[in-house]
Amino acid sequence: MTTEASIMPKVLVVCYSRSGRTRALGEALAARLHADFEEITEPHGRPGPVGVLRALADTVLRCEVRISPSQKDVAAYDVVVIGTPVWAGTLSAPVRAWLATNRRKLRHVAFFCTRNLRRESQVFADMARLTGKQPVACCTLAAHVRAEDERRVVDVFVERIERKLVRIDNLKWAA
């Protein structure tokens, strides 16, 4: 006999955040989607001004970085929502490392980013290329956006993911 918990699509929200802004968005999305949450971490972090410079250098030079092992089994999730800050016009080096490690385990993906400048379209294109998957939804939050505008953007993003979850749920019931 199958339980309802095993039928319902499972969602994981995973993100990297140096300053805490992307983490806050990731946690909010996880709550809205009734999803599990995991933060991508590095063994030594990137604190202070030196951490900022190291982050930019690793990103621009596309250096391989060490990240801590995932605590969640990514393959157990129907949709993985992946978030990154935008650094130097591209995704952060820790998210790039996470994608390289987990890309073959991903069924469906959605992407979000936080940014200070424009150029998120390149971030999502890079993420799609690295995962080999087109996202079911994308969401960008700029640094100085009004709270009501941020809420509207997040609502649309969550709605798109939820529509995908309904389709996945219908397929599971039909199987």
C-alpha positions as CSV (number, residue, x, y, z in Angstrom):
1,M,0.0,0.0,0.0
2,T,1.3,3.4,-0.9
3,T,1.2,6.3,1.5
4,E,0.3,9.8,0.5
5,A,3.8,11.0,1.6
6,S,5.4,8.7,-1.0
7,I,3.0,10.0,-3.7
8,M,3.4,13.7,-3.2
9,P,6.2,15.3,-5.3
10,K,9.3,16.1,-3.2
11,V,11.0,19.4,-3.5
12,L,14.4,20.5,-2.3
13,V,15.6,24.1,-2.2
14,V,19.4,24.4,-2.2
15,C,21.5,27.6,-2.4
16,Y,24.8,29.2,-1.6
17,S,24.9,32.5,0.3
18,R,27.9,34.4,1.4
19,S,26.1,37.4,2.9
20,G,22.8,35.7,3.9
21,R,20.5,37.4,1.4
22,T,20.3,34.3,-1.0
23,R,19.9,32.0,2.1
24,A,16.9,34.1,3.3
25,L,15.2,33.9,0.0
26,G,15.9,30.1,-0.2
27,E,14.5,29.5,3.3
28,A,11.4,31.6,2.4
29,L,10.9,29.6,-0.9
30,A,11.3,26.3,1.0
31,A,8.6,27.3,3.5
32,R,6.2,28.4,0.7
33,L,6.8,25.2,-1.3
34,H,6.7,22.9,1.8
35,A,10.2,21.8,0.7
36,D,13.3,20.6,2.4
37,F,16.2,23.2,2.5
38,E,19.9,22.8,2.3
39,E,22.6,25.4,2.2
40,I,25.7,24.8,0.1
41,T,28.7,25.5,2.4
42,E,32.4,25.6,2.0
43,P,34.7,24.1,4.7
44,H,36.4,27.5,5.3
45,G,33.8,30.0,4.2
46,R,34.5,33.4,2.7
47,P,34.4,35.9,5.6
48,G,35.3,39.6,5.4
49,P,36.8,41.6,2.5
50,V,39.3,38.9,1.7
51,G,36.4,36.5,1.3
52,V,34.8,38.8,-1.2
53,L,37.9,39.1,-3.3
54,R,38.5,35.4,-3.2
55,A,34.8,34.8,-4.2
56,L,35.2,37.1,-7.2
57,A,38.5,35.6,-8.3
58,D,37.2,32.0,-8.0
59,T,34.1,33.0,-10.0
60,V,35.8,35.0,-12.8
61,L,38.6,32.4,-13.2
62,R,36.1,29.5,-12.9
63,C,38.3,27.9,-10.2
64,E,37.2,24.6,-8.8
65,V,36.3,25.1,-5.1
66,R,35.7,22.6,-2.3
67,I,32.2,22.5,-0.9
68,S,30.9,20.5,2.0
69,P,29.1,17.2,1.1
70,S,25.4,17.4,0.7
71,Q,23.3,16.1,3.6
72,K,20.3,15.4,1.3
73,D,20.0,12.8,-1.4
74,V,19.3,15.0,-4.4
75,A,18.1,12.0,-6.4
76,A,15.2,11.5,-4.0
77,Y,13.6,14.9,-5.1
78,D,11.3,15.5,-8.0
79,V,12.2,19.2,-8.3
80,V,15.4,20.9,-7.0
81,V,15.2,24.7,-6.7
82,I,18.8,26.0,-7.0
83,G,19.8,29.5,-5.9
84,T,22.9,31.6,-6.2
85,P,24.1,35.1,-5.8
86,V,25.3,36.7,-9.0
87,W,29.0,37.4,-8.8
88,A,30.8,39.2,-11.6
89,G,27.9,38.6,-13.9
90,T,27.8,34.8,-13.3
91,L,26.8,32.2,-10.8
92,S,28.9,31.7,-7.7
93,A,31.8,29.2,-7.7
94,P,30.2,27.1,-4.9
95,V,27.0,26.7,-6.9
96,R,29.0,25.8,-10.0
97,A,30.8,23.1,-7.9
98,W,27.4,21.8,-6.5
99,L,26.0,21.5,-10.0
100,A,29.0,19.6,-11.2
101,T,28.6,17.1,-8.4
102,N,24.9,16.7,-8.6
103,R,23.8,17.3,-12.2
104,R,23.2,13.6,-13.1
105,K,20.9,13.2,-10.1
106,L,18.5,16.1,-11.0
107,R,15.0,15.3,-12.4
108,H,13.6,18.8,-12.7
109,V,15.1,22.1,-11.7
110,A,14.1,25.7,-11.0
111,F,16.6,28.5,-10.6
112,F,16.8,31.7,-8.6
113,C,19.4,34.4,-8.0
114,T,20.0,37.5,-6.1
115,R,21.9,40.3,-7.7
116,N,23.0,43.9,-7.5
117,L,23.5,44.5,-11.2
118,R,21.8,43.1,-14.3
119,R,22.9,40.0,-16.2
120,E,20.9,37.2,-14.5
121,S,20.0,35.8,-18.0
122,Q,23.6,34.6,-18.4
123,V,23.4,33.1,-14.9
124,F,20.4,31.0,-15.8
125,A,21.8,30.0,-19.2
126,D,25.0,28.8,-17.4
127,M,22.9,26.9,-14.8
128,A,20.9,25.2,-17.6
129,R,24.0,24.3,-19.5
130,L,25.7,22.9,-16.3
131,T,22.6,20.8,-15.4
132,G,21.7,19.8,-18.9
133,K,18.1,20.8,-18.0
134,Q,15.8,23.6,-18.8
135,P,14.3,25.1,-15.6
136,V,10.6,24.9,-14.9
137,A,10.9,28.5,-13.5
138,C,13.4,31.2,-12.9
139,C,13.4,34.1,-10.4
140,T,15.7,37.1,-9.9
141,L,15.6,39.4,-7.0
142,A,17.5,42.7,-7.3
143,A,19.1,44.4,-4.3
144,H,17.0,47.5,-4.0
145,V,13.5,46.3,-4.9
146,R,10.3,47.2,-3.0
147,A,8.9,44.5,-0.7
148,E,5.6,44.3,-2.6
149,D,7.5,43.9,-5.9
150,E,9.7,41.2,-4.4
151,R,6.6,39.4,-3.1
152,R,5.0,39.5,-6.5
153,V,8.1,38.1,-8.2
154,V,8.3,35.3,-5.7
155,D,4.6,34.5,-6.0
156,V,4.9,34.0,-9.8
157,F,8.0,31.8,-9.3
158,V,6.3,29.7,-6.6
159,E,3.1,29.4,-8.8
160,R,5.2,28.1,-11.8
161,I,6.9,25.5,-9.6
162,E,3.6,24.4,-8.1
163,R,2.1,24.0,-11.6
164,K,5.0,21.6,-12.4
165,L,4.4,19.8,-9.1
166,V,0.7,19.2,-10.0
167,R,1.8,17.7,-13.4
168,I,4.3,15.4,-11.6
169,D,1.7,14.4,-9.0
170,N,-0.8,13.6,-11.8
171,L,1.8,11.4,-13.5
172,K,2.5,9.6,-10.3
173,W,-1.2,8.9,-9.8
174,A,-1.5,7.7,-13.4
175,A,1.4,5.3,-13.0
